Amino acid sequence: MAIVFNFKTNSEMNIHEYQAKQLLAKYGVAVPFEIPAQTLAEVRPAADKIAASGSAKVVVKSQIHAGGRGKGTFKTGFQGGVKVASSVDEAVGFAEQMLGQVLVTKQTGAEGRQVQTLLLAAGAKIKKEFYLAVLLDRNNSRPLIMASTEGGMDIEEVAEKHPDKIFKEHIDPALGIMPYQARKISAALGLKGDLFSAGVKLITGVYNTWWETDASMVELNPLAIVELADGKETVMALDAKISLDDNALYRHKDIQEMRDLNEEAPLEIEASKFNLNYIKLDGSIACLVNGAGLAMATMDIIQHFGGSPANFLDVGGGASKEQVTAAFKIILSDPNVKGILVNIFGGIMDCNVIATGIVAVVKETGLKLPLVVRLEGNNVAAGKKTLAESGVAIITGDSMADAAQKVVKAVKN
């Protein structure tokens, strides 16, 4: 694998494809004529408008926060979350099979996602597909534009099999994308003549979308050369994905309104209300940790000693007693949890604040599950004293390894 930087920030909000294209269009990126529909009553008028625009085909695309939609399968047995219809009636027929049904793809897992929105788009006569993305390269703290002539494929697969076909251009954040850089990328994609100029405009628009929306990633796959109704060719974003940095959403009220809670796990929604970073996993040992790096290490060491983590839960560097209480309640809402490991290293955080919160929530909930706590750092002596004098059943760990072994043993017993 040739790509070593991280595609994901600690906290992101995803939006649907049609919403991503709406943002891109604001910055001059060419997108197909398309209309979202959330009910079957909206489908036929939308398909009629697309057909009236001169398009011989109507593309019906399931809108879920997961890739691989075209190769997915609905739980009803209907194949494909993306269909190309040759008539309005056929488009309506596809919509009836898709809207409200659960689509399973490689990224959704076996539970799948219910399709609650469809995107109806004008069919594009595709001549050539490309890949284009903007993200943050954490190795040098600069924006990075990635482009490839191998569009339509997973970029990880391209990086593994054809690393020479990935073009990378770092951008100085103080200057923004320079015209010569957009021209370099357009040339690297092999665009010429009017297509070259169109590529420069589109690439600049994609970067500006990333920058102005505080996105963590903007990805077009595929970006394509398409033939228009008049026979002319242009470059267009046929599919788009945008992930946004949660920490900057307060600056973008319009984007906040794009959040689709139907696409998020209920416990993750609840965690976000308390500014907790929570991701549910399939194991039985819950983790409550401060700091993303320590959380990852905690999950690894649980796995190392034969356990399986039930979640990623980062309470942050300065969690309050209220946040700790909320975190415990979220953990206990998962019926798969059989034990809890609290692993806190107090820097900014006061270990005694955490200890007080732990004792309070154990008493409030009447916790019966094994609870192992490892505290280290700021005011740790007071924290340990609070736990020892609490009168509640808490197992203490002297080190991360000791705590992990104790919780795994307690769960197995």
C-alpha positions in Angstrom: 0.0 0.0 0.0 1.7 3.2 -1.1 -0.6 5.7 0.6 0.5 6.3 4.2 -1.5 9.3 5.3 -4.8 9.1 7.0 -8.0 9.7 5.1 -10.1 10.3 8.3 -10.1 12.8 11.0 -11.0 12.1 14.6 -14.5 13.4 14.1 -16.3 13.8 10.8 -19.8 14.3 9.4 -20.6 12.7 6.2 -23.2 13.9 3.7 -25.1 12.3 0.8 -23.8 12.3 -2.8 -26.5 14.8 -3.9 -25.6 17.2 -1.1 -21.9 16.9 -1.9 -22.7 17.9 -5.5 -24.7 20.8 -4.4 -21.7 22.1 -2.5 -19.4 21.5 -5.4 -21.6 23.3 -7.8 -21.4 26.4 -5.7 -17.7 26.5 -6.5 -18.0 26.0 -10.2 -17.7 22.2 -10.4 -19.7 20.8 -13.3 -22.2 18.1 -12.1 -25.0 16.3 -14.0 -28.6 17.5 -14.0 -30.2 15.6 -11.1 -33.0 15.8 -8.6 -33.3 14.1 -5.2 -36.5 12.3 -4.3 -37.6 11.1 -0.8 -41.0 9.7 -1.7 -42.3 7.6 -4.6 -44.7 10.5 -5.4 -41.6 12.7 -6.1 -39.9 10.1 -8.4 -42.0 10.4 -11.6 -42.0 14.2 -11.8 -38.3 14.2 -11.2 -37.8 11.5 -13.9 -40.1 13.5 -16.3 -37.9 16.6 -15.8 -34.7 14.7 -16.5 -36.2 13.1 -19.7 -37.5 16.5 -20.8 -33.9 17.9 -20.5 -33.0 15.7 -23.4 -31.4 12.8 -21.6 -32.2 9.4 -23.1 -31.3 7.7 -19.8 -32.4 8.3 -16.2 -29.9 7.1 -13.5 -31.6 6.1 -10.2 -29.0 6.1 -7.4 -29.6 5.0 -3.8 -28.4 7.6 -1.3 -26.7 6.0 1.8 -23.4 6.8 3.5 -21.6 3.9 2.1 -19.7 3.0 -1.0 -20.2 0.0 -3.4 -23.9 0.9 -3.9 -23.9 -0.2 -7.5 -22.7 -3.7 -6.6 -24.9 -3.9 -3.5 -27.9 -6.1 -2.9 -31.2 -5.3 -1.3 -32.5 -7.6 1.4 -35.5 -8.2 -0.8 -33.1 -9.8 -3.3 -33.2 -6.9 -5.8 -29.7 -6.4 -7.2 -27.9 -3.1 -7.4 -28.4 0.2 -5.6 -27.6 2.2 -8.8 -29.7 1.6 -12.0 -29.8 3.1 -15.4 -33.3 3.4 -16.8 -34.2 3.7 -20.5 -37.6 5.3 -19.8 -39.5 7.2 -17.1 -41.6 4.1 -16.3 -38.5 2.0 -15.9 -37.0 4.6 -13.5 -40.2 4.6 -11.5 -40.1 0.8 -11.4 -36.5 0.8 -10.1 -37.4 3.4 -7.5 -40.3 1.2 -6.2 -37.7 -1.6 -5.6 -35.2 0.7 -3.9 -36.9 3.4 -1.8 -37.5 2.3 1.7 -35.6 -1.0 1.3 -32.4 -2.1 3.0 -29.3 -2.1 0.8 -26.3 -4.2 1.8 -22.8 -3.3 0.4 -19.3 -4.2 1.4 -19.1 -1.0 3.5 -22.5 -1.3 5.3 -21.9 -4.7 6.8 -24.6 -7.4 6.9 -27.1 -5.1 8.6 -27.2 -2.8 5.5 -28.8 0.7 5.4 -32.3 1.7 4.6 -32.6 3.8 1.5 -34.6 6.9 2.3 -33.5 9.1 -0.5 -33.0 8.5 -4.2 -31.0 10.7 -6.6 -32.4 10.8 -10.2 -29.8 12.0 -12.7 -29.4 12.6 -16.4 -27.5 9.7 -18.0 -24.0 10.6 -19.0 -22.3 9.4 -22.1 -19.0 8.6 -20.5 -15.8 8.7 -22.6 -13.2 8.3 -19.9 -13.1 8.1 -16.1 -10.7 9.6 -13.6 -10.1 9.9 -9.9 -9.7 13.2 -8.0 -9.5 14.0 -4.3 -8.4 16.7 -1.9 -7.4 15.8 1.7 -5.0 16.7 4.4 -1.6 15.0 4.2 -0.7 14.6 7.9 2.9 13.9 7.2 3.6 17.4 6.2 0.5 19.3 7.4 -0.5 20.5 3.9 -3.5 20.0 1.6 -2.9 17.3 -0.9 -4.6 16.9 -4.3 -4.5 13.3 -5.6 -5.4 12.4 -9.2 -5.4 9.3 -11.3 -6.4 8.2 -14.8 -7.8 5.0 -13.2 -11.2 6.3 -12.2 -14.0 4.1 -11.0 -11.7 1.9 -9.0 -10.9 1.9 -5.3 -7.9 4.3 -4.8 -6.4 1.7 -2.4 -6.4 -0.8 -5.2 -4.9 1.6 -7.7 -2.2 2.5 -5.1 -1.4 -1.2 -4.7 -1.4 -2.3 -8.3 -0.6 1.0 -10.2 1.2 3.4 -7.9 2.7 5.1 -10.9 -0.8 6.2 -12.0 -1.4 8.3 -8.9 -0.4 12.0 -9.3 0.1 14.0 -6.1 0.3 17.8 -5.7 0.7 19.5 -2.3 -0.8 22.9 -1.9 0.6 25.8 0.3 -2.4 26.6 2.6 -1.3 30.2 2.8 -1.5 30.7 -1.0 -4.2 28.2 -2.0 -4.2 26.4 -5.2 -2.1 28.2 -7.8 -3.1 28.3 -11.5 0.0 26.4 -12.5 -0.8 23.6 -10.1 -4.3 23.1 -11.5 -2.7 23.0 -15.0 -0.2 20.4 -13.8 -3.0 18.2 -12.6 -5.1 18.7 -15.7 -2.1 17.8 -17.8 -1.3 14.7 -15.7 -4.8 13.4 -16.5 -4.1 13.8 -20.1 -6.7 16.5 -20.8 -6.2 18.6 -23.9 -7.7 21.6 -25.6 -11.1 22.7 -24.2 -11.1 19.7 -21.9 -7.8 20.9 -20.4 -9.3 24.3 -19.6 -12.4 22.7 -18.2 -10.2 20.4 -16.1 -8.3 23.4 -14.7 -11.6 25.1 -13.7 -13.0 21.9 -12.1 -9.8 21.1 -10.2 -9.7 24.6 -8.8 -13.4 24.4 -7.8 -12.9 21.1 -6.0 -10.0 22.5 -4.0 -11.9 25.6 -3.1 -14.8 23.4 -2.0 -12.5 21.5 0.3 -11.0 24.7 1.8 -14.1 26.8 2.1 -16.3 24.1 3.7 -13.6 22.9 6.1 -13.8 19.4 4.7 -11.5 16.6 5.7 -11.9 15.0 2.3 -13.5 15.8 -1.1 -13.5 12.8 -3.5 -14.7 12.5 -7.1 -14.8 8.9 -8.3 -15.4 9.0 -11.1 -14.6 12.3 -12.5 -15.3 11.8 -16.2 -15.1 13.1 -19.7 -18.7 13.1 -20.9 -20.3 13.8 -24.3 -23.1 16.4 -24.1 -26.3 16.4 -26.1 -24.8 18.7 -28.7 -21.8 16.4 -29.2 -19.3 18.5 -27.3 -17.3 17.0 -24.5 -16.6 18.3 -21.0 -15.4 17.1 -17.6 -17.9 16.4 -14.9 -18.2 15.0 -11.4 -20.4 12.0 -11.8 -20.0 10.8 -8.2 -18.9 12.8 -5.2 -18.1 12.2 -1.5 -17.4 14.9 1.1 -16.5 14.3 4.7 -16.5 17.4 6.9 -14.6 18.2 10.1 -17.0 18.2 13.0 -14.8 20.8 14.8 -15.5 23.4 12.1 -19.2 22.8 11.6 -20.1 25.7 13.9 -18.9 27.9 11.0 -21.3 26.3 8.5 -24.9 26.3 9.7 -26.1 25.4 6.2 -24.0 22.3 6.1 -25.1 21.3 9.6 -28.6 21.1 8.3 -27.4 18.5 5.8 -26.8 16.0 8.6 -28.9 12.8 8.2 -29.4 11.2 11.5 -31.0 8.2 9.8 -27.5 7.3 8.6 -26.0 7.3 12.1 -26.1 4.8 14.9 -28.4 5.9 17.8 -25.6 5.6 20.3 -23.3 7.7 18.2 -25.9 10.4 17.9 -26.3 10.4 21.7 -22.6 10.6 22.1 -22.3 13.6 19.8 -24.7 15.6 22.1 -22.0 15.5 24.8 -19.0 16.0 22.4 -17.9 12.4 22.9 -16.2 10.5 20.0 -18.0 7.1 20.0 -18.0 4.3 17.5 -19.8 1.1 18.2 -17.9 -2.2 17.6 -18.8 -5.8 17.8 -16.9 -6.9 20.9 -17.9 -7.3 24.6 -15.4 -5.1 26.4 -16.3 -1.4 26.5 -13.5 1.2 26.6 -13.7 4.7 28.1 -10.4 6.5 27.3 -9.2 10.1 26.9 -7.4 10.7 23.7 -7.7 9.0 20.3 -4.2 7.5 20.3 -4.7 6.0 23.8 -8.1 4.7 22.8 -6.6 2.9 19.8 -3.8 1.5 22.0 -6.4 0.3 24.6 -8.4 -1.5 21.9 -5.2 -3.1 20.6 -4.1 -4.3 24.1 -7.6 -5.8 24.8 -7.3 -7.7 21.6 -3.8 -8.8 22.4 -4.9 -10.4 25.7 -7.7 -12.3 24.1 -10.6 -9.8 24.5 -12.7 -7.9 21.9 -13.4 -4.2 22.2 -17.1 -3.2 22.1 -16.4 0.4 21.2 -14.1 3.3 20.5 -14.9 6.0 23.1 -12.7 9.1 23.5 -14.0 11.5 26.2 -11.4 14.1 25.2 -8.6 15.8 27.1 -10.7 17.8 29.5 -13.9 15.7 30.2 -16.3 16.8 32.9 -18.1 14.6 35.4 -21.3 15.1 33.3 -19.5 13.8 30.2 -18.2 10.7 32.1 -21.7 10.0 33.3 -23.0 10.3 29.8 -20.3 8.1 28.4 -21.1 5.3 30.9 -24.8 5.5 30.1 -24.0 5.1 26.4 -21.8 2.2 27.1 -24.4 0.5 29.2 -27.0 1.0 26.4 -25.1 -1.6 24.3 -26.4 -5.1 25.3 -23.2 -6.8 24.0 -21.1 -5.1 26.7 -19.9 -7.7 29.4 -17.2 -5.6 31.0 -15.8 -2.1 31.0 -12.2 -0.8 31.0 -11.5 2.8 31.9 -8.0 3.9 30.9 -7.2 7.5 31.7 -4.0 9.4 31.5 -4.4 12.8 33.1 -2.7 15.7 31.4 -5.1 18.5 31.2 -7.7 16.1 32.7 -7.9 15.7 36.5 -7.9 12.0 37.4 -10.0 12.8 40.5 -12.8 14.3 38.3 -12.9 11.1 36.3 -12.9 9.0 39.5 -15.7 11.0 41.0 -17.7 10.6 37.8 -17.1 6.9 37.8 -18.2 6.4 41.4 -21.4 8.5 40.8 -22.5 6.7 37.7 -21.8 3.2 39.2 -24.0 4.1 42.2 -26.7 5.7 40.0 -26.9 2.8 37.5 -26.3 0.0 40.0 -23.6 -1.4 37.7 -23.2 -5.2 37.9 -20.7 -5.6 35.1 -16.9 -6.0 35.8 -15.3 -2.5 35.9 -11.5 -2.1 35.6 -10.0 1.4 36.1 -6.5 2.4 35.3 -5.6 6.0 36.2 -2.3 7.8 35.7 -1.1 11.4 35.6 -2.6 14.6 36.9 -3.9 14.3 40.5 -3.8 10.5 40.3 -3.3 10.0 44.1 -6.6 11.7 44.8 -8.3 9.8 42.1 -7.2 6.5 43.4 -8.2 7.5 46.9 -11.7 8.4 45.7 -12.1 4.9 44.1 -10.7 3.1 47.1 -13.0 4.8 49.5 -16.1 4.7 47.3 -17.5 1.4 48.6 -18.3 0.3 45.0 -16.9 -2.8 43.3 -14.1 -1.4 41.1 -11.0 -3.4 40.0 -7.9 -1.2 39.7 -5.1 -1.7 37.2 -1.6 -0.7 37.9 -0.7 -0.4 34.2 -2.4 -0.6 30.8 -1.4 -4.2 30.4 -2.5 -5.1 33.9 -5.9 -3.5 33.4 -6.4 -5.1 30.1 -5.6 -8.6 31.4 -7.9 -8.1 34.4 -10.9 -7.0 32.4 -10.4 -9.8 29.8 -10.2 -12.3 32.7 -13.2 -10.9 34.5 -15.4 -11.1 31.3 -14.3 -14.6 30.6 -15.2 -15.7 34.2 
